[in-house]
Amino acid sequence: MESFPELSTNRLHLKEIKDEHAEILYDLFTNKDVLKYYGSDPMTDISEAEELIRKFRVGLKHNTVVRWGIFLKSNGRLIGTCGFHNWNHRYYRAEIGYELSPEYWGNAYMKEAIEAIIEFGFEHLDLHRVGALISPHNRASTSLIERLGFEREGVLKDYAFSGKGFIDLTMYAKIKRN
C-alpha cells in the first residue's frame, strides 16, 4: 500500500497509529481486562508499545498487516485498535484483531469499526475471507463477531500459548458474498 488508508464512520476515524500514541497503546496492552482473553502477557515497558507501532508500519509496508487506530470524532481520542493480520494475498484471506479501552465497552464502537474495515477489506484489499480467532470464554467478542455475520467453524485445541499455558481458540469466518 502506498499510503495508509483512513476510514470514517458516523462516530469514528480509523487512521494510522503513530509514535505519539505509544503511551495510549501501552495503557491498552497493560490493562488486565483488555488482555483477559487476548492470549498474550501484559506489556512491561513503553518500548514494547513503540515496537508494536513499528511492526504495524513494517507490516503495512510489506502488505501483511493493516492496523487502524480507532479515534473518536467527538474529541480525537484514541480508544482502541482494529485491523488485519496474517494477510495472505495468494489465498485472498486475512484475520482480524481488535481491542478497545474498557471505558468504551458497550457503545457499539467496535462493531462500527469492524464493519468499516471488513467492507474496506472486501472492496479494496481483494479479500474473500476474513477470519477471527476468539477465546471460547470471550462471550462479548463472540457475540460481536456473530452479529457481524461471521460463522463459527470450530475450536482449535491448544492453538495459542500465553504465560498461563496453552489455550483453545474458536475460528470464525466471514466470506465475501457477491
C-alpha positions in Angstrom: 0.0 0.0 0.0 1.4 3.4 -0.9 -0.3 5.4 1.9 -2.2 4.5 5.0 -6.0 4.1 4.2 -8.0 6.3 6.5 -11.6 5.3 7.0 -14.5 7.2 8.6 -17.8 6.1 10.2 -20.6 8.0 11.9 -18.7 8.4 15.2 -15.1 7.2 14.4 -12.0 8.0 12.4 -9.9 4.9 11.6 -6.4 6.0 10.9 -2.7 5.2 11.4 -1.3 4.7 14.8 1.8 6.9 15.2 4.7 7.1 17.6 3.0 9.7 19.7 0.3 7.1 20.5 2.7 4.7 22.3 1.6 5.7 25.8 -2.1 5.0 25.0 -1.2 1.7 23.3 0.9 0.8 26.4 -2.1 1.5 28.6 -4.3 -0.7 26.5 -1.8 -3.6 26.5 -1.2 -3.5 30.2 -4.9 -3.5 31.1 -5.9 -6.9 32.6 -9.5 -6.5 31.4 -8.4 -5.9 27.8 -5.9 -8.8 27.9 -8.1 -11.3 29.7 -8.8 -13.3 26.5 -6.0 -11.8 24.3 -3.6 -14.7 24.6 -0.5 -12.6 25.4 1.1 -11.2 28.5 0.8 -7.6 29.5 3.5 -5.2 28.2 6.1 -4.4 30.9 7.8 -1.4 29.2 6.7 1.5 27.0 9.4 0.3 24.5 7.1 -2.7 23.7 4.3 -0.3 22.6 6.8 1.6 20.5 8.0 -1.7 18.9 4.4 -2.7 18.2 3.8 0.6 16.3 7.0 -0.1 14.3 5.7 -3.6 13.5 2.4 -2.1 12.3 4.3 0.2 10.0 6.6 -2.6 8.6 3.5 -4.9 8.2 1.8 -2.2 6.1 4.9 -1.7 4.0 5.0 -5.4 3.3 1.2 -5.7 2.8 0.9 -8.3 5.6 -0.8 -6.1 8.3 -3.1 -3.1 8.4 -3.9 -1.9 11.9 -6.0 1.1 12.4 -6.3 3.3 15.5 -9.9 3.9 16.5 -10.3 7.6 17.2 -13.5 9.3 18.4 -14.6 12.0 16.1 -16.0 13.9 19.0 -12.7 14.5 20.7 -10.0 12.9 18.7 -9.1 10.4 21.4 -7.6 7.0 20.6 -9.8 4.4 22.2 -8.6 1.1 20.6 -7.2 -0.6 17.5 -8.5 -3.0 14.9 -7.2 -4.4 11.7 -6.0 -7.3 9.6 -3.0 -9.5 10.2 -1.9 -12.9 8.7 -2.9 -11.3 5.4 -2.3 -13.9 2.6 -2.6 -12.4 -0.8 -2.4 -15.7 -2.6 -5.4 -17.1 -0.8 -7.3 -13.8 -0.6 -7.6 -14.0 3.2 -6.7 -12.3 6.4 -7.6 -12.4 10.1 -8.9 -9.6 12.2 -7.8 -8.5 15.6 -9.1 -5.7 17.9 -9.1 -4.2 21.3 -10.9 -1.4 23.0 -10.4 0.5 26.2 -12.9 -0.8 28.7 -14.4 2.6 29.4 -15.8 2.5 25.9 -17.2 -1.1 26.0 -20.9 -1.4 25.4 -21.3 1.5 23.0 -21.0 -0.5 19.7 -17.8 1.4 18.7 -16.0 -1.9 17.8 -19.0 -3.1 15.7 -18.9 0.2 13.8 -15.1 0.0 13.3 -15.1 -3.7 12.2 -18.0 -3.1 9.8 -15.9 -0.4 8.1 -12.7 -2.4 7.9 -14.5 -5.6 6.6 -16.1 -3.5 3.8 -12.7 -2.0 3.0 -11.0 -5.4 3.0 -13.6 -6.9 0.7 -13.8 -3.9 -1.7 -10.2 -2.6 -1.7 -7.8 -5.4 -0.5 -9.3 -8.2 -2.6 -10.1 -10.2 0.5 -12.5 -13.1 0.0 -12.3 -14.5 3.6 -11.8 -12.8 6.9 -11.1 -15.0 9.9 -11.3 -14.3 13.6 -9.7 -16.4 16.4 -11.5 -15.9 19.7 -11.3 -17.5 23.1 -14.4 -19.7 23.7 -14.8 -17.9 27.0 -14.9 -14.4 25.5 -18.7 -14.0 25.2 -18.6 -10.3 24.3 -16.3 -10.9 21.3 -18.2 -14.0 20.2 -21.4 -12.1 20.3 -19.9 -9.1 18.4 -18.5 -11.3 15.6 -21.7 -13.3 15.2 -23.7 -10.1 15.0 -21.4 -9.0 12.2 -22.2 -12.2 10.2 -19.2 -14.3 11.0 -19.8 -18.1 11.2 -18.3 -20.4 13.7 -16.1 -23.0 12.1 -14.7 -24.9 15.1 -12.4 -25.0 18.1 -8.6 -25.1 17.6 -7.3 -27.0 20.6 -4.2 -25.6 22.4 -3.8 -23.2 19.5 -2.0 -20.4 21.3 0.3 -20.0 24.3 0.1 -17.3 27.0 2.0 -17.1 30.2 -0.7 -19.3 31.8 -0.3 -22.1 29.3 -1.9 -23.3 26.1 -5.4 -22.0 25.2 -8.1 -23.1 22.8 -9.4 -20.6 20.2 -12.6 -20.7 18.2 -12.3 -20.0 14.5 -14.9 -17.7 12.9 -15.0 -16.5 9.3 -16.9 -14.2 7.1 -16.9 -14.8 3.4 -17.4 -12.1 0.8 -20.7 -12.6 -0.9 -21.1 -11.2 -4.5 
